[in-house]
Amino acid sequence: MKTVLKTGAVCAATVMLAACANTYEVDTVAMMEAKGDAFTQALHKRYVERAQFEVGEGNWGSVGFFNSRAKMAAMGEAVAVQEPARRHLKVDVETIASAYGDLAAALRTNAPQVTPDACARAQTWFEHWMEQAEEGHQDDHIAWTRGEYMKAIQDCQGDKPMAMPMGGMPAPLIVYFAHDSADVTGAVEALIERAVQVAKAAGATRAVLIGHADRSGTDGYNMTLSLARVNAVAQSLMTHSKGALETATSHAGETSPQVATDDGVKERMNRRVEVVFEK
């Protein structure tokens, strides 16, 4: 009896230590300074929320899943939405498959740049919905996560730059940047690749690019930054088109804002490169 009790006490202590360690790790990841663009920063925040919920549930496997993705996002890495095939779904199988198609399509537009938090909520709630559907025994949690995803996906919308009028060129592509950055992230690369495919299918042979900055720096610095941004997008366009698209670039610094602001104000919508495709 004493041996059994001792063993049970050790096991209980081990479980408690594991729980404390996981809780501490969630707190640590939550306090990380998020890098990357607005979308990856929003993913960091929203994955932390999902991990914190699972801490309350004591589901340490799911805590680890969401927390690891929060950490990746905080480091500025592009975190692709998990495919339904990676889960052993017990319920909502067809609904989740359809929802995955809708979400993947939205994330291939510029929606993550235009509505980053809404798209981050859509991605994280979708994955939480799948996690609950894989468990398959808490109907209220399944309905809750499904409902939160459905609300978020309605708000995850961009300018739909890939829409192509009959017989014409695609609408202008707008690429948004993180503050004080000219980095083209993985999500933006995917957006540019898709834009190139649509433009080439429409017969485009040329892309005209204009780089912009917000008003949070000096005029000279912002002019240089807008040049770096337009060059980064031009390089990506040339890479994905394999030289099929000629590029013409210019940069305007902070002189042509999409959203008017006072001097010194950070504004994500003004940190952009506009791309117009031509025949």
C-alpha positions in Angstrom: 0.0 0.0 0.0 2.8 2.4 0.9 4.5 1.7 -2.4 1.3 2.4 -4.3 0.7 5.6 -2.5 4.3 6.8 -3.0 4.1 6.0 -6.7 0.8 7.8 -7.0 2.2 10.8 -5.2 5.2 10.9 -7.6 2.9 10.7 -10.6 0.7 13.5 -9.3 3.7 15.6 -8.6 5.0 14.9 -12.2 1.6 16.0 -13.7 1.6 19.2 -11.6 5.2 20.1 -12.6 4.3 19.5 -16.3 1.2 21.7 -15.9 3.3 24.5 -14.2 6.0 24.3 -16.9 3.4 24.5 -19.7 1.6 27.4 -18.0 4.9 29.3 -17.6 5.9 28.7 -21.2 2.6 30.2 -22.4 3.2 33.3 -20.2 6.7 33.5 -21.6 5.5 33.3 -25.3 2.8 35.8 -24.5 5.4 38.3 -23.4 7.6 37.9 -26.5 8.0 41.0 -28.6 6.3 40.0 -31.9 8.2 40.5 -35.1 7.1 40.4 -38.7 4.1 42.1 -40.3 0.7 43.0 -38.8 -0.7 39.6 -39.7 2.0 37.5 -37.9 1.8 39.8 -34.9 -1.9 39.3 -34.8 -1.4 35.5 -35.1 0.9 35.6 -32.1 -1.7 37.3 -30.0 -4.6 35.1 -31.1 -2.6 31.8 -30.8 -1.7 32.8 -27.2 -5.4 33.2 -26.5 -6.2 29.7 -27.7 -3.3 28.3 -25.7 -4.4 30.1 -22.6 -7.9 28.7 -23.0 -6.5 25.2 -23.2 -4.4 25.8 -20.1 -7.8 26.3 -18.3 -9.0 23.0 -19.8 -5.8 21.2 -18.7 -5.4 19.9 -22.3 -1.6 20.1 -22.5 -1.3 18.6 -25.9 -3.4 21.4 -27.3 -1.6 24.0 -25.2 1.6 22.9 -26.8 0.1 23.0 -30.3 -1.2 26.5 -30.0 1.7 27.8 -28.0 4.3 26.6 -30.5 2.5 28.3 -33.3 2.3 31.5 -31.2 6.0 31.3 -30.7 6.6 30.9 -34.5 4.4 33.9 -35.2 6.2 36.0 -32.6 9.5 35.2 -34.4 8.0 36.6 -37.6 7.6 33.2 -39.3 4.7 32.6 -41.7 2.4 30.1 -40.0 0.3 28.3 -42.6 -3.2 27.3 -41.6 -3.3 23.6 -40.6 -5.0 21.3 -43.1 -8.0 19.2 -42.0 -6.2 16.1 -43.2 -3.8 16.6 -40.3 -6.6 16.0 -37.8 -8.8 12.9 -37.1 -12.1 14.7 -37.2 -15.1 13.0 -35.6 -17.7 15.7 -36.4 -18.2 18.6 -38.8 -16.0 16.8 -41.4 -17.7 18.2 -44.5 -18.3 21.7 -43.0 -14.7 22.0 -41.9 -13.5 20.9 -45.4 -15.6 23.6 -47.0 -14.5 26.2 -44.4 -10.9 25.3 -45.1 -11.4 26.1 -48.8 -12.9 29.5 -47.9 -10.2 30.4 -45.4 -7.3 29.3 -47.7 -8.8 31.4 -50.5 -9.1 34.5 -48.3 -5.5 34.1 -47.1 -4.3 33.9 -50.7 -5.6 37.5 -51.3 -4.2 40.6 -49.6 -6.8 40.1 -46.8 -4.0 39.3 -44.2 -2.5 42.7 -45.0 -5.8 44.7 -45.1 -7.6 43.0 -42.2 -4.8 41.2 -40.3 -6.5 40.7 -36.9 -9.7 39.4 -38.5 -7.7 36.9 -40.6 -5.6 35.9 -37.6 -8.8 35.3 -35.6 -10.3 33.3 -38.6 -7.1 31.1 -38.8 -6.8 30.4 -35.0 -10.5 29.8 -34.4 -10.6 27.5 -37.4 -7.8 25.4 -35.9 -9.4 25.5 -32.5 -12.7 24.3 -34.1 -10.8 21.4 -35.7 -9.2 20.6 -32.3 -12.6 20.4 -30.7 -14.0 18.4 -33.7 -11.2 15.9 -33.3 -12.0 15.5 -29.6 -15.7 15.2 -30.6 -17.3 15.1 -27.1 -18.0 18.7 -26.1 -20.9 19.8 -28.3 -21.0 23.3 -26.7 -17.3 23.9 -27.4 -17.6 22.6 -31.0 -20.5 25.0 -31.6 -18.7 27.9 -29.9 -15.5 27.5 -31.9 -17.4 27.0 -35.1 -19.4 30.1 -34.5 -16.3 32.2 -33.7 -14.7 31.1 -36.9 -17.8 31.9 -39.0 -17.8 35.5 -37.5 -14.1 36.0 -38.1 -14.0 34.8 -41.7 -16.7 37.3 -42.6 -14.3 40.1 -41.5 -11.2 38.6 -43.1 -11.5 40.4 -46.4 -9.1 42.5 -48.5 -9.4 44.5 -51.7 -9.6 41.2 -53.7 -6.7 42.3 -56.0 -6.9 39.0 -57.9 -10.4 39.7 -59.3 -10.0 40.0 -63.0 -12.6 41.9 -65.2 -13.6 40.1 -68.4 -11.0 40.8 -71.0 -8.9 43.0 -68.8 -6.0 43.1 -66.4 -6.3 42.1 -62.7 -7.1 45.0 -60.3 -3.9 46.6 -58.8 -2.1 44.6 -56.2 -1.3 46.3 -52.9 1.4 44.9 -50.7 1.5 46.2 -47.1 4.6 46.3 -44.9 5.4 46.2 -41.2 6.6 49.5 -39.6 10.1 50.5 -40.6 10.5 47.3 -42.7 11.0 46.4 -46.4 10.8 42.7 -45.7 8.7 40.5 -48.0 7.2 37.9 -45.6 6.1 34.4 -46.6 2.5 35.4 -46.6 3.3 38.3 -49.0 5.4 36.0 -51.2 2.3 33.8 -51.6 0.2 36.8 -52.4 2.6 38.0 -55.1 3.0 34.5 -56.6 -0.8 34.3 -57.0 -1.0 37.8 -58.5 1.7 36.9 -61.1 -0.2 33.7 -62.1 -3.4 35.7 -62.6 -1.6 38.5 -64.4 0.2 36.2 -66.8 -3.0 34.4 -67.6 -4.6 37.7 -68.5 -1.7 38.4 -70.9 0.2 41.0 -68.7 3.8 41.7 -69.8 4.6 44.6 -67.6 4.2 45.6 -63.9 4.4 49.3 -62.8 5.3 49.6 -59.1 5.1 52.6 -56.8 6.6 52.4 -53.2 5.2 54.4 -50.3 5.8 55.0 -46.6 3.8 56.4 -43.6 4.8 59.7 -41.9 6.5 58.2 -38.8 10.0 59.1 -40.0 11.8 61.9 -41.7 11.0 62.8 -45.3 14.4 61.6 -46.5 14.3 58.3 -44.5 10.8 57.5 -45.8 11.9 58.1 -49.4 14.7 55.7 -48.9 12.4 53.2 -47.2 9.8 53.4 -50.0 12.6 52.7 -52.5 13.7 49.6 -50.6 10.1 48.4 -50.5 9.4 48.8 -54.2 12.7 47.1 -55.0 11.8 44.1 -52.7 8.5 43.7 -54.4 10.0 44.1 -57.9 12.5 41.4 -57.1 9.8 39.0 -55.9 7.7 39.7 -59.0 10.7 38.9 -61.3 11.4 35.7 -59.4 7.9 34.4 -59.5 7.3 35.5 -63.2 10.7 33.9 -64.2 11.5 37.1 -66.2 8.1 37.1 -68.1 7.1 40.4 -66.6 9.0 43.6 -67.2 9.0 45.9 -64.2 9.0 49.7 -63.9 9.5 51.2 -60.4 9.2 54.5 -58.7 8.8 55.6 -55.1 6.9 58.5 -53.4 8.0 58.3 -49.8 5.3 59.7 -47.6 3.9 62.1 -50.2 0.9 60.0 -51.4 -0.8 58.5 -48.4 -3.7 56.1 -48.7 -4.9 57.4 -45.3 -4.2 61.1 -44.4 -2.4 61.5 -41.1 -0.5 64.1 -39.1 3.3 64.0 -39.3 5.0 61.4 -37.2 1.9 59.1 -37.2 2.3 55.3 -37.9 -0.3 54.1 -40.4 -0.2 50.6 -41.8 -2.3 51.4 -44.9 0.4 53.9 -46.0 3.3 51.5 -45.8 2.7 49.9 -49.1 3.7 49.1 -52.7 1.1 49.4 -55.4 1.5 47.2 -58.5 -0.4 47.8 -61.7 -0.2 45.1 -64.4 -0.2 46.1 -68.1 -0.2 44.4 -71.5 
